[in-house]
Amino acid sequence: MALDRITRLDPKLKAFITVMEESARAQARQADEELAQGLDRSPLHGIPVAVKDVFSTQGVRTTCGSKVFADFVPKGDAAVVEKLKAAGAILIGKTNMHELAYGITSTNPHFGAVRNPWDLERIPGGSSGGSGSAVAADLVFIAMGSDTGGSIRIPASFCGTVGLKPTFGRVSRYGVMPLDFSLDHMGPLTRSVRDAALTLRVLAGFDPRDDTSSRHPVADYPLGENISIRDLRIGLPENFYFDRVEPATAQAVRRIAETAVTLGARIIPIRVPDISAINTIGRIILLSEASALMERHLAHRENFGTDVLALLDQGRLLPATDYVNAQRLRRLAQQEFQVLWRQVDCLLTPTTPTAAPKIGQTTVDTGDGAEDVRIASTRLVRAINVLGLPALSMPCGFNGAGLPLGLQIIGPAFGESVILRVGAALEDATDHGAQKPGNL
Amino acid sequence: MALDRITRLDPKLKAFITVMEESARAQARQADEELAQGLDRSPLHGIPVAVKDVFSTQGVRTTCGSKVFADFVPKGDAAVVEKLKAAGAILIGKTNMHELAYGITSTNPHFGAVRNPWDLERIPGGSSGGSGSAVAADLVFIAMGSDTGGSIRIPASFCGTVGLKPTFGRVSRYGVMPLDFSLDHMGPLTRSVRDAALTLRVLAGFDPRDDTSSRHPVADYPLGENISIRDLRIGLPENFYFDRVEPATAQAVRRIAETAVTLGARIIPIRVPDISAINTIGRIILLSEASALMERHLAHRENFGTDVLALLDQGRLLPATDYVNAQRLRRLAQQEFQVLWRQVDCLLTPTTPTAAPKIGQTTVDTGDGAEDVRIASTRLVRAINVLGLPALSMPCGFNGAGLPLGLQIIGPAFGESVILRVGAALEDATDHGAQKPGNL
């Protein structure tokens, strides 16, 4: 079972900070009994899952990948953990992550570097790197991540899994260590788009304990066998999203667009708003809010890794007027995207400009000179957090080195059904998600 | 008519920046014709009104009391102006105000000092000082104000008029020069509580052009003859609101509380949350947002008065983390007040700790040493803008010098009906609002 595989592989992968062996065995026994008695809680009943170590787990330490919270044992479960347990899922453990979901490098200074199952010398991406690695290595079926500037979609892309960031307000943030007040999103990393849809069905819904939770009606996400995307308008960006992207990635995404056409969808070339400006808005909001949240812990600077410390210091130097302007420009950007959704039903883009970089690698070169790894990795995903829109990352092929590549499907607010339908139809028409790392 | 009285008195009062004489006469003729033909648009039909010079008026300059906008002629009307016109009110002119609704002194550096009709050597309070002065001097029946940190209620208190700041989102901000994104409220200054209720009925309602406009159902505000406040729970604060308040004011408010008891209401002594801390939150948010809004005009520093310039410079020095923390603490304060509304239906407090100071006076002494006039004037009103709650100021007597004193009734969100009912019942039981300045 999952625990044996974790025992065997996790010393190499370092995907987990805490494995809940005893509790997992007890939960598995209970699930077996319930299922034997005919009690079927949900499609996740008896399924081994993991959650990133930002999700509070009653009686189980929740470190947030940080020395500050290394000994923090929550009194209750996060809403997401409550819902997974109620659905009968078996919580195997807490996954490794970037320090505070904020570190620049995947090398967590306190809990070690998570490894990418496709190449142990490469990063899994972050900040939900342990979740990406654990799902890609078949340690669990589903692992929850959090995404403030791409932290679900980047590891999904680098590890060859599916990753879903729902609309802001769709999945409760209650009981999750916040990095930010308005950019944090909770969502699953899974092996298939259908698994992501099943998981979202379990997680979605209003929660009065999260003051940004939405009362928007929940759709019935799970997907049948024959999914039609006929006449659906898929926007393929003419600007920004294919600039400074490695040829293998750009080609893989364009090939998928051709597949969509064979399925009857319409590919619509479209100019998108200034994504680079929206990324900057996101950086200003995140730097300000993360620093405000962590301010009281900064008396003990020795508790932080150097890269997180640099970001926290940077945030404290930003003027309030820049933050206010960022929030104002954010509202304008959201209005611009409202107009875009009149022309297309979703957008198809690469998730990351490259496949997974090596551990310790600080820059990538996508043909236009060296670019910081973190800047490059977040370039195509961060703006979507600023906009609060749903986005799905899924495998779309491999590069010459056999590393997985990811595409991103972005939808209008509360349009999870659309992006999941498109993703499942494309998954059915290809086999990119079916391949597994062969080196473990 | 109103225009003759303005011609005679406004040279002394300086309550108007622009008198729309020709247009007012045309509107009056039209109203007479309509009423003669039996077309009755509303209780405001044919009634002379004015609006503070922050409300856009089509084809009529809208200066915001500032040199920056001295020649700005809007292409359309503010939502409030549209609604007043549709109700048949006759718009007589645009009232004088603090520079940008932000100046510290009532002495507008560009349009002169507005005078208080009760004593021409005294300020009318601000920033809607022209509106307070115009209503108190019987130049118009109703004058619109805007209130970001007390700017409707302070002039109401100093000028002996009624002033209503509705709940945030209740009256559209569309077409009003913003001073701030989340503290600005629009409301009327009137001669009586019933006039305020009639005006709110005309103004209240959802407006898609204002992205903070509320869809909360609009109540039927106008009030009948015999208003009962029997068994209503009126909270009388035990802390903060009667500290450092001039004895005459404190006594006047307490006497009104006794009147409420004779009407059958219950006076409930109550401890309120830390209002001083909420005032500080309001200052941080206003300094940050006002500076962000005005940043692009700061290249021409000569266009600003010295006190506004000082505030704008101060706002640019605030760190983003302080602003983020202020918004976080604001949400907590709003939650604390939710608890308070389980115990009482409204709060009864003084509006200002003193009657109107003299023009040029920089400090007041309420028994605890000198306090800056602006700090003192806003001390009892600013927090309510941070909370977004409705509040009514109304006359409650006179001090030894014959200057009017004001009380404030604060209600829960969208509880305008409650505070208007209490105000009207108290007005019926006293005659403080019926007296008029005798020196004009």
Interface residues (C-beta under 8 A of the other chain):
Chain A: F181 D211 I284 L287 S288 E289 S291 A292 E295 G315 R316 L317 L318 P319 A320 T321 D322 Y323 V324 N325 Q327 R328 R331
Chain B: F181 D211 I284 L287 S288 E289 S291 A292 E295 G315 R316 L317 L318 P319 A320 T321 D322 Y323 V324 N325 Q327 R328 R331
